[in-house]
Amino acid sequence: MFSLINLANTLITNLLTRQQEFGVFQSVGMSGRQLSNMLSFECLYYVGITLLITLTLGTACSMAVCRVFDRIGMFGTLTYHFPVLQVLLFGAALLLVQGVFSVCAVRYTRRLSLVERIKAAD
């Protein structure tokens, strides 16, 4: 849940702080479709990095914790089983966040005029 909230926060902050940049891009010829594609691919990039970090570091940490607890013997014999269902649900949730954000970001940028975006104060 924390990673989903963090991803949404990162994407929203990125969108709001880069309004002037988007306005400049469009003033020199970037179309609305190109801006939409750029926002979607950036979001997809964040989702990919999130999945990569989660799968590598999360799996390594989980295996290490299971080994430590197995050596201690406090919980009996522990074996690590990769949580396939949970990873698939997490991936689906990330893609859902990406899809919803892309639609909302495009609508938000279209709502503001080009002049308003260029004049946006940092």
N, C-alpha and C positions, 0 to 999 in steps of 0.2 A: 504494500500500500504506500509506503514511504517513497519508493522509487516512482510510482505513478504520480504522486503529488509533486515530487521534485521535478519530474519531466514536464508536467503541465506548468509549473511555476517557471521553469527555464524557458519554455516556449513562449509563454505570455510575456515575460520580461523582455525576451529577445524581440518580439514583435513590437512592443510598445516603445522600446528604446531605439529602434531602427526605422521609425516612420520617416524621418527626414531622408535617410539613405534611400528608402524605397521611392520617395517622391523624386529625388534626383535621378534615379535610374529611369523612372518613367518619363521624366522631362527630356532625357536624351534619347528616347526611342524605345524603351522596354514596354512591351505590351502588357495588358492585364493578364493575359494567358501565361506569358513568360514569368510574370511575378508570381502567379498562382503556382506554376510548376516549381519555381525556385523555393517557395515556402514549403511546398509538399516534400520536395527532395531533402531540404534541410531537416525537416521533421523526421523523415524516414531515416536520415543519417543518425540523428539522436537516438531513435528507437534501436537501430542496429548496434550502436555503441553500448547502449544500456543492456541489450541482450547479451552482447559479447562479454561485458564485464560481469554481469550476473552469472552467466553460465560458467565462466572460468574461475573467477574468485569465489563465487558462492559454492560451487562444487568442491573446490579445493579446501575451503574453510569447513564445509560440512564433513568432508572425509576426515580432516584433521581432528575435529571435535569428536567424531565417532571413535576414532582410534584412541584418543586420550581417555574417553570414558570407558572404552573397552579394557584398556590397561588398568584403569583404576578398579574396575569391576563393580562399581557402585550400582549399576543398572543391569548387571548380568552381562551376557555376551551380546555385543552390538555389531551389526553389520550394516554397511551403508548401502542403500538402494536409491538409485537416481529417481527423483520425483517427476516422472514423465508427464503425468496429468497436470500437476501444478505448473510446470514449465510451459506446457501448451496453453493453459489458461492465462498465465502471465503474458505470454507472447500475444495472445488474442486481445488481452486488455490493453497492451501497448499499441497494437495496431488500431484498436478502437479509439484510443486517445489521439493517435496520429490522424485518423480520419476526421474525427470531430474537430480537432484543432485546425486542420487544413481548411475545412468548410467555414469555420468561424473566422479564421484569419483573412480569408479572401473577402468575406462579407464586410469585415471591419475595415479593410483597406479600401474597398469600393465606397464605403460610406463617407469617407473623408475626401475632400477635393484635393487635387494635385497641389494647389497653392497652400492649402492648410497643412499638408504633409511636409512640404519644403520649409515652411515657416515654423515647424514644430520646434519648441525649445527643448534642449537636452536636459 
